[in-house]
Amino acid sequence: MSRIGKRPIALPAKVEVQIEGQQISVKGPKGELSRSLPPLIAVHQEAQTLKVSRVNESRPARQLHGLCRTLVANMVDGVSRGFERRLELVGVGYRASTQGNKLILNVGYSHPVEIPFPPGIQIVVEGNNVIVVSGIDKELVGNTSARIRAVRPPEPYKGKGIRYVGEQVRRKAGKSGKAKK
């Protein structure tokens, strides 16, 4: 049995769950999320916990068991606490700002790059070079952060670009063979 799939999901206070067939809806203080689960997976609510189980022992059911448990746990965490990713801009003259529902990046191109916010995502710029992407849907927060990082990924010679806070960029030596730090 899946080690991840058999763990129960604890429901915090103020989080309500509705299960209608394969549709699960989670409502909490930060918002509401819903997801349709595959027919091979069943979710049961017992007091203040959720249990995710398989309908049968087929290979596809075993493959989906841990995944579906993690997706439901992320929904519960999202509506109670939310998720956040922080990115930093490294480079001379690199800066970010928000305008309406768009993020504007000046990262060394001849033009500013505009990225619209998807619904359900908040983007805040701290200073000129730290971008905070937050929301209740973990998948959407991660995808939005990856799209922002893909505008100018960190390069290995000088380390310039957009990176996650705390991300280690592997540096390469230049032509002379000496690594500058």
C-alpha positions in Angstrom: 0.0 0.0 0.0 1.2 3.5 -0.7 2.9 5.0 2.3 1.8 8.5 1.4 -1.7 7.5 0.4 -2.6 5.7 3.6 -1.8 8.7 5.8 -4.9 10.6 7.0 -5.3 14.3 6.3 -6.1 16.4 9.4 -8.7 19.1 8.8 -7.9 22.4 10.7 -10.6 24.4 12.3 -12.7 26.5 9.9 -12.1 24.2 7.0 -15.2 22.5 5.5 -15.1 19.7 3.0 -17.9 18.6 0.7 -17.6 15.3 -1.2 -20.1 14.6 -4.0 -19.2 11.5 -5.9 -15.7 12.2 -7.4 -15.9 15.9 -6.9 -14.3 17.3 -3.7 -14.7 20.9 -2.6 -12.6 22.4 0.3 -13.7 25.8 1.8 -11.6 27.7 4.3 -10.7 31.2 5.5 -8.5 32.0 2.5 -11.0 30.8 -0.2 -12.5 27.7 -1.9 -11.0 25.0 -4.1 -12.6 22.1 -5.9 -11.2 19.2 -7.9 -12.5 16.1 -9.6 -10.7 12.9 -8.6 -10.4 9.8 -10.8 -13.0 7.1 -10.4 -10.3 4.7 -9.0 -9.9 6.8 -5.9 -12.4 7.3 -3.0 -12.3 10.0 -0.3 -14.1 9.5 3.1 -14.5 12.1 5.9 -14.2 10.8 9.5 -14.7 13.5 12.1 -11.8 16.0 11.5 -9.8 13.8 9.1 -10.0 12.8 5.5 -9.0 9.3 4.3 -8.1 8.6 0.7 -8.5 5.0 -0.5 -8.4 2.9 -3.6 -11.5 1.3 -5.1 -9.5 -1.7 -6.3 -5.9 -3.0 -6.3 -5.2 -2.4 -10.0 -2.0 -0.8 -11.1 -3.5 2.5 -12.2 -5.3 2.8 -8.8 -2.1 2.1 -6.9 -0.3 4.8 -9.1 -2.9 7.4 -8.4 -3.4 6.8 -4.7 -0.5 8.8 -3.3 -0.9 11.5 -5.9 -4.6 12.1 -5.1 -3.9 12.1 -1.3 -1.2 14.8 -1.9 -3.5 16.9 -4.1 -6.3 16.8 -1.5 -3.8 17.7 1.3 -2.5 20.6 -0.8 -6.1 21.9 -1.2 -6.6 21.8 2.6 -3.3 23.6 3.2 -4.0 26.2 0.6 -7.4 27.2 1.9 -6.1 27.3 5.5 -2.6 28.8 5.1 -1.9 29.5 1.4 1.3 29.1 -0.5 4.1 31.5 -1.4 7.1 31.5 -3.7 9.8 34.2 -3.6 12.0 35.1 -6.6 14.9 37.5 -6.7 16.3 39.5 -9.6 20.1 39.5 -9.7 21.8 41.8 -12.2 22.7 45.5 -12.6 19.6 47.4 -13.6 17.2 44.4 -13.2 14.0 45.5 -11.5 10.3 44.5 -11.3 7.1 46.4 -10.6 3.4 45.8 -10.8 0.9 47.8 -12.8 -2.8 46.9 -12.4 -2.9 43.1 -12.8 0.4 42.9 -14.7 4.0 42.2 -13.6 6.5 44.4 -15.5 10.1 43.1 -15.6 13.1 45.0 -16.8 15.7 42.3 -17.1 18.2 43.4 -19.7 16.1 43.1 -22.8 15.4 46.1 -25.1 11.8 46.2 -23.9 10.1 45.6 -20.6 8.4 42.1 -20.3 4.8 42.2 -19.1 3.3 39.1 -17.5 -0.5 39.1 -16.6 -1.5 37.7 -13.2 -3.8 34.6 -13.5 -7.0 34.8 -11.4 -6.4 33.7 -7.8 -2.7 34.8 -7.7 -1.3 37.8 -5.9 2.1 39.2 -6.9 3.9 41.7 -4.7 7.2 43.3 -5.4 9.4 44.0 -2.3 12.0 46.6 -3.0 12.9 46.5 -6.7 14.2 43.0 -6.9 12.2 40.5 -4.8 8.9 39.1 -6.3 6.5 37.3 -4.0 3.9 35.1 -5.7 1.1 33.8 -3.4 -2.2 32.1 -3.6 -4.3 29.2 -2.4 -3.6 26.8 -5.4 -0.1 25.3 -5.0 0.0 24.2 -8.7 -1.0 27.7 -10.0 1.6 29.4 -7.6 4.3 27.1 -8.8 3.5 27.4 -12.5 3.3 31.2 -12.3 6.7 31.3 -10.5 8.2 29.1 -13.2 6.8 31.3 -16.0 8.4 34.4 -14.3 11.7 32.6 -13.8 11.7 31.5 -17.5 11.8 35.1 -18.7 15.5 35.3 -17.7 16.8 32.1 -16.0 20.1 32.5 -14.1 23.1 32.1 -16.3 26.2 30.2 -15.1 29.0 32.7 -15.8 27.9 35.8 -13.9 24.8 34.5 -12.1 22.6 37.1 -13.5 18.9 36.4 -14.0 15.7 35.6 -12.1 16.1 32.8 -9.4 14.2 31.5 -6.5 15.3 32.8 -3.1 17.8 30.4 -1.7 18.4 28.7 -5.1 22.1 27.8 -5.7 23.3 28.5 -9.2 26.2 26.4 -10.4 28.9 28.8 -11.6 31.3 28.1 -14.4 34.8 29.4 -14.9 35.2 31.9 -17.7 37.8 31.7 -20.5 40.7 32.5 -18.2 39.9 29.5 -16.1 39.6 31.6 -12.9 36.3 31.6 -11.0 35.3 35.0 -9.8 33.3 35.2 -6.6 
